[in-house]
Amino acid sequence: YSCIFYKKDKFTLIQQSTFWLSPTPDSVSKGWDAAIVRICTYGLFKNIKTKQLIWVFNTHFDHIGKIARLESAKLIIKKIKEVNTKNYPVILSGDFNVRPEDDPILYISGAMQNTRTISKLVYGPSDTWNAFKFNAKPDGCIDYIFISKDKRMSVSKFATLTDSYDMKYPSDHFPVLATIQINK
């Protein structure tokens, strides 16, 4: 699953769904040359204080299928356009299993903005995949947070968090964090 955690005291979930990254996105299915079944979960959230609505999408692309990753990028952008009929701000995050110069990220970047690229302040390395190897250099940026190309949205801070405990990482990926502002 590709869960979306949110603060219930700050946001109300208005609508949510999941689709499969495949040619048959409305049914449990494996797509193209993917090794395993992959999904994208999304929700429409309402800020309790400001009443602002925002779509949030979270995904995990296949780690083997090159065609699957590109087609997944195309499918997600298509789905965002289908559901976002009122032009609300959109956030797309996930483990995309591709580097910034690869076609899926280039495709998404044509429709959305990489928060690391547009952030006023950036902390930490660009590489996010550490493979649990504490004494080796992380190998590539494969985790991203994108926002819609929307003048109401800005990014004040982006960070790749490299914390460890007792020379061990909690995941084979470093988490990424973006502080995003949405103005009405």
C-alpha positions as a Python dict, from the first residue, in 0.01 Angstrom:
ca = {
    (1, 'Y'): (0, 0, 0),
    (2, 'S'): (101, 363, -38),
    (3, 'C'): (-48, 524, 267),
    (4, 'I'): (-106, 893, 329),
    (5, 'F'): (-73, 1004, 690),
    (6, 'Y'): (-232, 1332, 791),
    (7, 'K'): (-321, 1527, 1104),
    (8, 'K'): (-692, 1486, 1170),
    (9, 'D'): (-696, 1804, 1380),
    (10, 'K'): (-575, 2003, 1078),
    (11, 'F'): (-732, 1826, 778),
    (12, 'T'): (-1054, 1650, 689),
    (13, 'L'): (-1048, 1374, 431),
    (14, 'I'): (-1319, 1452, 176),
    (15, 'Q'): (-1262, 1168, -72),
    (16, 'Q'): (-1004, 895, -128),
    (17, 'S'): (-924, 608, -360),
    (18, 'T'): (-652, 381, -493),
    (19, 'F'): (-571, 277, -848),
    (20, 'W'): (-333, 18, -986),
    (21, 'L'): (-37, 116, -1199),
    (22, 'S'): (-139, -89, -1500),
    (23, 'P'): (-346, -68, -1820),
    (24, 'T'): (-646, -172, -1603),
    (25, 'P'): (-614, 76, -1313),
    (26, 'D'): (-958, 7, -1167),
    (27, 'S'): (-883, -355, -1082),
    (28, 'V'): (-604, -530, -893),
    (29, 'S'): (-346, -581, -1165),
    (30, 'K'): (23, -577, -1252),
    (31, 'G'): (121, -341, -1530),
    (32, 'W'): (340, -366, -1837),
    (33, 'D'): (679, -520, -1752),
    (34, 'A'): (643, -471, -1373),
    (35, 'A'): (777, -734, -1136),
    (36, 'I'): (498, -687, -881),
    (37, 'V'): (161, -516, -836),
    (38, 'R'): (202, -140, -772),
    (39, 'I'): (-50, 129, -679),
    (40, 'C'): (-116, 497, -626),
    (41, 'T'): (-335, 615, -338),
    (42, 'Y'): (-488, 961, -337),
    (43, 'G'): (-717, 1181, -136),
    (44, 'L'): (-885, 1517, -138),
    (45, 'F'): (-817, 1698, 189),
    (46, 'K'): (-972, 2011, 337),
    (47, 'N'): (-773, 2235, 568),
    (48, 'I'): (-1002, 2279, 870),
    (49, 'K'): (-881, 2632, 944),
    (50, 'T'): (-849, 2784, 595),
    (51, 'K'): (-1105, 2562, 412),
    (52, 'Q'): (-845, 2519, 132),
    (53, 'L'): (-881, 2193, -62),
    (54, 'I'): (-578, 1996, -182),
    (55, 'W'): (-524, 1667, -361),
    (56, 'V'): (-248, 1440, -227),
    (57, 'F'): (-119, 1140, -428),
    (58, 'N'): (133, 885, -299),
    (59, 'T'): (287, 603, -500),
    (60, 'H'): (560, 343, -529),
    (61, 'F'): (683, 261, -880),
    (62, 'D'): (808, -80, -984),
    (63, 'H'): (1177, -148, -921),
    (64, 'I'): (1231, -368, -1230),
    (65, 'G'): (999, -261, -1514),
    (66, 'K'): (1137, 30, -1713),
    (67, 'I'): (822, 49, -1928),
    (68, 'A'): (606, 17, -1616),
    (69, 'R'): (774, 318, -1454),
    (70, 'L'): (721, 543, -1755),
    (71, 'E'): (363, 426, -1808),
    (72, 'S'): (295, 470, -1434),
    (73, 'A'): (412, 832, -1456),
    (74, 'K'): (181, 892, -1752),
    (75, 'L'): (-111, 722, -1576),
    (76, 'I'): (-71, 927, -1257),
    (77, 'I'): (-56, 1258, -1444),
    (78, 'K'): (-366, 1151, -1642),
    (79, 'K'): (-549, 1058, -1319),
    (80, 'I'): (-456, 1390, -1157),
    (81, 'K'): (-606, 1573, -1457),
    (82, 'E'): (-921, 1355, -1442),
    (83, 'V'): (-996, 1408, -1072),
    (84, 'N'): (-873, 1766, -1033),
    (85, 'T'): (-1153, 1930, -1231),
    (86, 'K'): (-1162, 2232, -996),
    (87, 'N'): (-788, 2303, -1024),
    (88, 'Y'): (-701, 2251, -657),
    (89, 'P'): (-334, 2238, -555),
    (90, 'V'): (-179, 1889, -588),
    (91, 'I'): (105, 1710, -409),
    (92, 'L'): (253, 1390, -554),
    (93, 'S'): (506, 1193, -348),
    (94, 'G'): (665, 854, -346),
    (95, 'D'): (940, 612, -423),
    (96, 'F'): (967, 643, -800),
    (97, 'N'): (1266, 407, -836),
    (98, 'V'): (1421, 632, -1103),
    (99, 'R'): (1683, 906, -1116),
    (100, 'P'): (1609, 1273, -1199),
    (101, 'E'): (1739, 1233, -1556),
    (102, 'D'): (1519, 930, -1631),
    (103, 'D'): (1212, 955, -1855),
    (104, 'P'): (945, 904, -1584),
    (105, 'I'): (1077, 1196, -1377),
    (106, 'L'): (1121, 1411, -1687),
    (107, 'Y'): (759, 1332, -1780),
    (108, 'I'): (626, 1422, -1435),
    (109, 'S'): (844, 1736, -1431),
    (110, 'G'): (667, 1851, -1747),
    (111, 'A'): (341, 1868, -1552),
    (112, 'M'): (457, 1932, -1195),
    (113, 'Q'): (743, 2090, -998),
    (114, 'N'): (1006, 1901, -800),
    (115, 'T'): (1000, 2053, -450),
    (116, 'R'): (1376, 2002, -408),
    (117, 'T'): (1442, 2204, -724),
    (118, 'I'): (1220, 2500, -631),
    (119, 'S'): (1271, 2512, -254),
    (120, 'K'): (1417, 2829, -106),
    (121, 'L'): (1632, 2621, 134),
    (122, 'V'): (1764, 2269, 72),
    (123, 'Y'): (1919, 2044, 339),
    (124, 'G'): (2092, 1712, 300),
    (125, 'P'): (2217, 1519, 1),
    (126, 'S'): (2023, 1467, -319),
    (127, 'D'): (2073, 1089, -303),
    (128, 'T'): (1797, 907, -116),
    (129, 'W'): (1868, 537, -169),
    (130, 'N'): (2111, 407, 95),
    (131, 'A'): (2045, 29, 62),
    (132, 'F'): (2103, 5, 441),
    (133, 'K'): (2477, 53, 374),
    (134, 'F'): (2590, 286, 648),
    (135, 'N'): (2953, 307, 533),
    (136, 'A'): (2881, 354, 161),
    (137, 'K'): (2773, 662, -31),
    (138, 'P'): (2399, 657, -108),
    (139, 'D'): (2328, 568, -470),
    (140, 'G'): (2091, 809, -640),
    (141, 'C'): (1782, 1017, -586),
    (142, 'I'): (1473, 797, -631),
    (143, 'D'): (1230, 956, -381),
    (144, 'Y'): (1045, 1276, -465),
    (145, 'I'): (779, 1524, -365),
    (146, 'F'): (619, 1714, -653),
    (147, 'I'): (365, 1996, -644),
    (148, 'S'): (140, 2127, -914),
    (149, 'K'): (250, 2423, -1122),
    (150, 'D'): (29, 2655, -924),
    (151, 'K'): (113, 3014, -826),
    (152, 'R'): (-66, 2956, -494),
    (153, 'M'): (197, 2699, -394),
    (154, 'S'): (554, 2756, -279),
    (155, 'V'): (822, 2553, -101),
    (156, 'S'): (1023, 2714, 178),
    (157, 'K'): (1227, 2411, 285),
    (158, 'F'): (1328, 2074, 146),
    (159, 'A'): (1532, 1814, 334),
    (160, 'T'): (1671, 1467, 283),
    (161, 'L'): (1687, 1326, 634),
    (162, 'T'): (1995, 1109, 688),
    (163, 'D'): (1952, 1025, 1057),
    (164, 'S'): (2074, 691, 1184),
    (165, 'Y'): (2082, 509, 1514),
    (166, 'D'): (2377, 300, 1623),
    (167, 'M'): (2511, 313, 1264),
    (168, 'K'): (2187, 172, 1126),
    (169, 'Y'): (1926, 336, 905),
    (170, 'P'): (1553, 282, 972),
    (171, 'S'): (1495, 226, 598),
    (172, 'D'): (1685, 156, 278),
    (173, 'H'): (1570, 504, 170),
    (174, 'F'): (1626, 838, 334),
    (175, 'P'): (1298, 1018, 394),
    (176, 'V'): (1238, 1344, 210),
    (177, 'L'): (1051, 1635, 363),
    (178, 'A'): (911, 1952, 209),
    (179, 'T'): (755, 2252, 380),
    (180, 'I'): (487, 2364, 137),
    (181, 'Q'): (280, 2681, 159),
    (182, 'I'): (-58, 2717, -10),
    (183, 'N'): (-210, 3061, -43),
    (184, 'K'): (-569, 3120, -143),
}
